[in-house]
């Protein structure tokens, strides 16, 4: 479906000091995830301490944006009329650390084709002050 | 180390308000009705009540999710409290009731009225669930990570986890259906049930999909209603009319971060932590449990609790519930004997403990489990929210 169009509106996040990097990194094409600069562990959702080693030496760092679908659903019911159903919602695991996951939309393909194990790549959709990371299947 | 209540916390009375769809009554009215019923059921008067506990306090924003806070009920009935609590950052919906058990065990109160009330059905009215998200709303808390993707319902979050479980363990929709069919059959025998007409597997399989793999019948129904439970200090229960129900143990463990999508094993939930911590606090074993009243905000959450509480090996719940016989009123482990939230309304966890008490007092009428009921478990919550309580008589 190369004719994919991003939704006209999305519910946008209330950006916090910790989440600003995640929601705005897309302006420069970067998926920014908090990283512990001591143990190198990733931290998501972002927090000012590393839950692996309790270090506070943490900061947002770019990741590759490559990920794998770990769980998925097709939202059919129109909970939110602003976003036309059906659409895919998925939990994806980051290539750098499979235990760090994002809930996201897999876009640019029929929702029923999304499957566990599918390789996907980040892209960004811009609304107001937010660049929403979404994922598109990698052509195999 | 274990958390041993030493038999000092008991349940002496229960009460349920009128319950239904769009009753047109306020949550506050329903709360007062349930609490007065429970106090009378315990053979007490308001003057005897010296503690109040409820979930979630005033803090949860969604419309109709809290009919009255602890201090509102306290003021309305003129209770002279020595101890009170209203909170949502606790071990699930049953958390404040667990805290009440500790309070009476330590002598901080004699009789605590514990309640939960909802009026989502009336409050949402024709606006629907999505009505809260219009205009300049911006998502915060966990919703910050899901709402931008259109995943504003717990149906979406839990559907994904169910999908991962099915993918790994081979559970089928036909097996999952048994949670909904069992609940409906039991609600048909419960005068307080909301949806009581028979539900067939064909009805289930042909129902409209909400969020794959969940169909309409996998999702509980917003309701108006309130439930109150009287938690008493055993020494203060002498002479009361009912046989006190012993609070044998409870568990509210949370071993991983409070998120819906970062748990190390996506096919488990905090229910596993809560159950593990509960079993550490008792000599009773899963095989001793006679009935299990297990949260079913979504059918899959009951699947999770069955596994978490150790009623079958991890990953094998599909086979355990296949055909529905094992979890029926006649089965080895009757589950959700009142109809659960799927067919008796989303009373947000307290319907399960109310029903566990009803079964232990053998007052289930037509829906009474066919076996002798001496030990019951009530569990509430899903995702990172979890708490469970073991009761005996």
Interface residues (C-beta under 8 A of the other chain):
Chain A: X7 X10 X11 X12 X13 X14 X16 X19 X44 X45 X51 X70 X71 X72 X73 X74 X75 X76 X77 X78 X79 X80 X81 X82 X83 X85 X87 X89 X90 X91 X99 X100 X101 X102 X103 X104 X105 X116 X130 X132 X134
Chain B: X129 X130 X133 X134 X137 X138 X139 X140 X144 X145 X146 X147 X148 X149 X150 X151 X152 X153 X155 X156 X157 X159 X160 X161 X163 X164 X167 X208 X209 X210 X211 X212 X213 X214 X257 X259 X260 X261 X262 X264 X266
